[in-house]
């Protein structure tokens, strides 16, 4: 009787063992066949574009228009900075521009006066030339008269008074010619001075024009800094935690918070280097997020990182130190979500969420 029961027990055990072996073998064959056409990893996270909010000017925050996790549109005001100092700088720049423009008008007026001076000098030179020619003719006639009167006086044909009159006329003509020549020289010098003044006026005009450009640039910069006191959203998205307060002093380039673009998501999966042998761009990928295990997202392999993740670390490993231990490295792979996914479900994905990816090699 006991022998019969032992045989039945052994028979049941054998059946169970055979069933387990068949199930285990089948599962092993399935996993082996699956591994030939798939590469999977759970070292993957959702990524989104993160736009940092960086003020461009120094100042104290006056008002904040958004709260934690608010959705914003491009151009929406996020917060404002006290603009009193920057408004004063704009007013000062405007005054500097007006002064520069006035200097230009003065320089232009100097050009007109200098040009008129050159014209007057040239007219005086021409007049002097004509007067000199006339004086030369009078001097020639006076010399001839003097020579004739001198011969007549030597012959006692005229009186001494007549001779002295001819001599005085000659000396008067010589003096007149000398005066006119000196006047011509003065007019020539005056013309040179007028030309020099005109050149200086032209240079002053160029300097005034340059000052206007510089003042205009300063005004534009002041207005630009004034506009920076109103900080707006650069993209559509959702803001992160708002860790600022009214009255807080902010500095240019200081990262205050972020705007995440929910319209564009992708996955970065870190595959072992031994897994990427058969992986190529364009291969289909099935993605399952840990937060939503019942929802499958479809994607494609977009690109491979040019280096392993360890190479981008602060202290990359150096195997030349003598303490070499071979470690399987992981290569970041970008996976883009396809347009066939439900957009509403894609919006559920948050940056940093863990996901599992299954790359279809065939």
LINCOR-V408565 format. One record per pair of residues at least 12 apart in sequence whose ideal C-beta (glycine too) atoms are under 7 Angstrom apart, sorted by the first residue. I is the first residue (numbers start at 0). J is the second residue. D is the distance in whole Angstrom. If there is no record, write none. Layout:
i & j & d
I & J & D
I & J & D
//
This chain:
i & j & d
36 & 359 & 7
36 & 360 & 5
36 & 361 & 5
37 & 357 & 6
37 & 358 & 6
37 & 359 & 6
37 & 360 & 6
38 & 270 & 7
38 & 274 & 5
38 & 278 & 6
38 & 358 & 5
38 & 360 & 6
39 & 355 & 7
39 & 356 & 7
39 & 357 & 5
40 & 268 & 6
40 & 269 & 7
40 & 270 & 5
40 & 356 & 6
41 & 355 & 5
42 & 268 & 7
42 & 269 & 4
42 & 329 & 7
43 & 266 & 5
43 & 267 & 7
43 & 268 & 4
43 & 269 & 7
43 & 354 & 5
43 & 355 & 7
43 & 356 & 5
44 & 267 & 6
44 & 351 & 6
44 & 352 & 7
44 & 353 & 6
44 & 354 & 7
45 & 264 & 6
45 & 266 & 6
45 & 348 & 5
45 & 349 & 6
45 & 350 & 6
45 & 351 & 7
45 & 352 & 4
45 & 354 & 6
46 & 265 & 5
46 & 266 & 7
46 & 267 & 5
46 & 350 & 6
47 & 259 & 5
47 & 260 & 6
47 & 261 & 7
47 & 263 & 7
47 & 264 & 5
47 & 350 & 4
48 & 260 & 4
48 & 263 & 6
49 & 257 & 5
49 & 259 & 6
49 & 350 & 7
50 & 233 & 5
50 & 234 & 5
50 & 236 & 7
50 & 257 & 6
50 & 258 & 4
50 & 260 & 7
51 & 254 & 5
51 & 257 & 6
52 & 77 & 6
52 & 230 & 7
52 & 255 & 5
52 & 256 & 5
52 & 257 & 7
52 & 258 & 7
53 & 252 & 6
53 & 253 & 7
53 & 254 & 6
54 & 80 & 7
54 & 230 & 6
54 & 249 & 5
54 & 251 & 6
54 & 253 & 6
55 & 227 & 4
55 & 251 & 5
56 & 80 & 6
56 & 85 & 7
56 & 224 & 5
56 & 227 & 5
56 & 228 & 6
56 & 251 & 6
57 & 250 & 6
57 & 251 & 6
58 & 80 & 4
58 & 81 & 5
58 & 228 & 6
58 & 249 & 7
59 & 80 & 7
59 & 81 & 5
59 & 246 & 6
59 & 247 & 7
59 & 248 & 6
60 & 78 & 6
60 & 80 & 6
60 & 243 & 6
60 & 245 & 5
60 & 246 & 6
60 & 247 & 5
60 & 249 & 6
61 & 79 & 5
61 & 80 & 7
61 & 81 & 5
61 & 245 & 6
62 & 78 & 6
62 & 79 & 5
62 & 245 & 6
63 & 78 & 4
63 & 241 & 7
63 & 243 & 6
63 & 245 & 6
64 & 76 & 5
64 & 77 & 6
64 & 78 & 6
65 & 77 & 5
65 & 238 & 5
65 & 241 & 6
66 & 241 & 6
67 & 240 & 5
67 & 241 & 5
68 & 237 & 6
68 & 238 & 7
69 & 238 & 5
70 & 237 & 5
71 & 232 & 5
71 & 236 & 7
71 & 238 & 6
71 & 258 & 7
72 & 232 & 7
72 & 235 & 5
73 & 232 & 6
73 & 233 & 7
73 & 234 & 6
73 & 235 & 5
74 & 231 & 5
74 & 232 & 6
75 & 231 & 6
75 & 232 & 5
76 & 229 & 6
76 & 231 & 6
77 & 230 & 5
77 & 231 & 6
77 & 232 & 6
78 & 230 & 5
78 & 243 & 7
79 & 228 & 6
79 & 229 & 5
80 & 228 & 4
80 & 249 & 7
82 & 225 & 6
82 & 228 & 4
85 & 221 & 7
85 & 224 & 5
85 & 225 & 4
85 & 228 & 6
86 & 225 & 6
88 & 221 & 4
89 & 218 & 7
89 & 221 & 4
89 & 222 & 6
89 & 225 & 5
92 & 214 & 7
92 & 217 & 5
92 & 218 & 4
92 & 221 & 4
93 & 218 & 6
95 & 214 & 5
95 & 217 & 6
96 & 211 & 7
96 & 214 & 4
96 & 215 & 6
96 & 218 & 5
99 & 207 & 7
99 & 210 & 4
99 & 211 & 4
99 & 214 & 4
100 & 211 & 6
102 & 207 & 5
102 & 210 & 6
103 & 204 & 7
103 & 207 & 4
103 & 208 & 6
103 & 211 & 6
106 & 200 & 6
106 & 203 & 4
106 & 204 & 4
106 & 207 & 5
107 & 204 & 6
109 & 200 & 4
109 & 203 & 7
110 & 197 & 7
110 & 200 & 4
110 & 201 & 6
110 & 204 & 6
113 & 193 & 6
113 & 196 & 4
113 & 197 & 4
113 & 200 & 5
114 & 197 & 6
116 & 193 & 4
116 & 196 & 7
117 & 190 & 6
117 & 193 & 4
117 & 194 & 6
117 & 197 & 6
120 & 186 & 6
120 & 189 & 5
120 & 190 & 3
120 & 193 & 5
121 & 190 & 6
123 & 186 & 4
124 & 183 & 6
124 & 186 & 5
124 & 187 & 6
124 & 190 & 6
127 & 179 & 6
127 & 182 & 5
127 & 183 & 4
127 & 186 & 6
128 & 183 & 7
130 & 179 & 5
131 & 176 & 7
131 & 179 & 5
131 & 180 & 6
131 & 183 & 6
134 & 172 & 7
134 & 175 & 5
134 & 176 & 4
134 & 179 & 5
135 & 176 & 6
137 & 172 & 5
138 & 172 & 4
138 & 173 & 6
138 & 176 & 5
141 & 168 & 5
141 & 169 & 4
141 & 172 & 4
142 & 169 & 6
144 & 165 & 5
144 & 168 & 7
145 & 165 & 5
145 & 166 & 6
145 & 169 & 4
148 & 161 & 6
148 & 162 & 5
148 & 165 & 4
149 & 162 & 7
232 & 258 & 6
234 & 258 & 6
234 & 260 & 6
235 & 260 & 7
235 & 262 & 7
236 & 258 & 4
236 & 259 & 5
236 & 260 & 5
236 & 261 & 6
237 & 258 & 7
237 & 259 & 5
237 & 261 & 6
238 & 256 & 6
238 & 258 & 5
239 & 256 & 5
239 & 257 & 4
239 & 259 & 7
240 & 256 & 6
241 & 256 & 6
242 & 256 & 6
243 & 255 & 5
259 & 350 & 6
261 & 346 & 6
264 & 336 & 6
264 & 345 & 6
264 & 348 & 5
265 & 333 & 6
265 & 334 & 6
265 & 335 & 5
265 & 336 & 6
266 & 286 & 6
266 & 298 & 6
266 & 334 & 4
266 & 354 & 6
266 & 356 & 6
267 & 331 & 5
267 & 333 & 6
268 & 332 & 5
268 & 334 & 6
268 & 356 & 5
269 & 308 & 6
269 & 329 & 4
269 & 331 & 6
270 & 329 & 6
270 & 330 & 6
270 & 332 & 6
271 & 327 & 5
271 & 329 & 6
272 & 327 & 6
272 & 328 & 5
272 & 330 & 6
273 & 327 & 6
275 & 303 & 7
275 & 330 & 6
277 & 360 & 5
278 & 300 & 6
278 & 358 & 6
278 & 360 & 7
279 & 300 & 7
280 & 300 & 5
280 & 301 & 7
280 & 302 & 6
281 & 299 & 6
281 & 300 & 6
282 & 299 & 7
282 & 300 & 5
282 & 358 & 6
282 & 359 & 6
282 & 360 & 6
283 & 299 & 6
283 & 359 & 4
284 & 298 & 4
284 & 299 & 6
284 & 300 & 6
284 & 334 & 5
284 & 356 & 6
284 & 357 & 7
284 & 358 & 5
285 & 297 & 7
285 & 357 & 4
286 & 298 & 5
286 & 334 & 7
286 & 354 & 5
286 & 356 & 5
287 & 354 & 6
287 & 355 & 5
288 & 348 & 6
288 & 352 & 6
288 & 354 & 5
289 & 352 & 7
289 & 353 & 5
289 & 354 & 7
290 & 352 & 6
291 & 347 & 6
294 & 344 & 6
296 & 336 & 6
296 & 340 & 5
297 & 337 & 5
297 & 339 & 6
297 & 340 & 6
298 & 334 & 4
298 & 335 & 6
298 & 336 & 5
298 & 337 & 6
299 & 334 & 7
299 & 335 & 6
299 & 337 & 6
300 & 332 & 6
300 & 334 & 6
300 & 358 & 6
301 & 333 & 4
301 & 334 & 6
301 & 335 & 4
302 & 333 & 5
303 & 330 & 6
303 & 332 & 6
304 & 330 & 6
304 & 331 & 4
307 & 328 & 4
307 & 329 & 6
307 & 330 & 5
308 & 329 & 5
308 & 331 & 6
309 & 328 & 6
334 & 356 & 6
//
